[in-house]
Amino acid sequence: MLLGIISDTHGLLRPEAEAALAGVSRILHAGDVGKPEILDALAKGGKQLARVPGVTRGVRRDFISVHEFSDIRSLTYISSDNVYGRNIVRHGSKVVRVNTYKYVTNTASKYVLVYLTADNLMTDEDIVDD
């Protein structure tokens, strides 16, 4: 399973974000969706989509058509680490920041490390056990 994490779309799904999520099978939107149409766009191609509480007011009612994977119980932001100058390269792009999240399912908890470029695009992620 390849999990994509996105948040703060605020009603706008940028082409760069859509391209970064093209190869994932599951997407977790961590809040501030903005418009329900964003969720429809993210779920294209049969991708499973989940969301965590804290979405934009009014959007929650429109989640019924979105397939949610029930095994994720929570997503917690842990940290954002500046790694600029450490020469970390993922998929040909220099990494300047690593964001860490913890998600809990019905059977386990895992950490997701999200590698970001200078323009805040995700270039890679790792999912590691507790």
N, C-alpha and C positions, 0 to 999 in steps of 0.2 A: 504494500500500500504506500502510495506517495501522497502525503498530506500537504496541502497548501494553506497558508494562514494569511489572511488579509484583514484590515480594519480601516476605519475612518475613511470610507469611500465618499461619504457626504453627498450621495446622489450622483457621483461621477466615477465611472469605471474607466480609468485611463488605458489606452491601448498597450502600454508597457506592462501594466499589471495583468491585463488579460493574457498577454503573451507569456508572462512569467508563470501563469497558472495553467497553461495549455497542456502540460504533460502530467498533471496530477489527477488522481481518481477521486479524492475527497478534498473539500474546501471547508475551512472553518473561518467564518466571519466573526471577528471579535468585537464588533459593535460599531455604532454610528454609521449605519447603512445609508440613510438619507432617503432613498426611494425603493419601493418594492421591486421595481424593474431591474435594479442592480442584482438582486437575488436570482431573478429569472435568467439574466445574462450569465451569472456565475455557474448556474446549474446546467447550462447548455451542454449537449453531448452526453447526457446521462450521468453527469458528475453528482456524487452525493454531497449535499450541502448541510452544514450544521451552523448554528449560531449560538452565541452565549448571551445571557441577559445583559441589558444595558444598551439595546439598540435605540435608534431614534424613535421618539414618540410617534405613534400612528402606524408605524411599519409592522409592528408585531402582529397585527390582525391579518396581515397579508402573507404570513409564513405558511399557511395551511397547504399551499400547492408545492412547497419545497420539501423534498425528501430529506429528513434529518436522520443521521445515524445515531441511534439511541444509546450506544455504548459510551459516548463522551458525556461525563457528568459535569466537568468544570474545566476551565482554562484560566490559568493565573499567570500574569506577567511577572517575571522574576527580576530581570535586569537588562540593561543596555550597556555594553562595554565598548569603549573606543579602542579600536585595534589599528588605527591609522599608523603607518610607518613600520608595521610588523611584517610587511611583505607577504600577506596572506592573499593567495589568488585562488578563486574558485571559478571554474568554467571560463577561464580567460579574463576575468574581471577582478580588479583589486578590491579587497574587502576592507572597509573602514570601520564597520560597526557590526557587533554580533548581539542580537537580541535573544534572550532566553525566556521561554514559556514552559510552564508545566501543565500537562493535561492529564486528567484522571478519567479512566474508563471504569466500567463495572468490574473489571478483572485486574487492572494494573494502573500504574502511573508512569508517565514518561516525560522526558524533557525534549523540547524542540529548540534547536539552535538555528536561528535565521541569520544568514550572512547577507549584509547589505553593502551596496556600492556607495560612492560619494554622492550620487544623486538619489539615494534611498531606494534603489531597486533591489529586489531580492535576487541574488545570483545562485544561491544554493541553500539547503537546509539539511540538518542531521536530526534524526530521532534516536534518542538514547534512553535506555532503561534507567530506573531509579537508582 
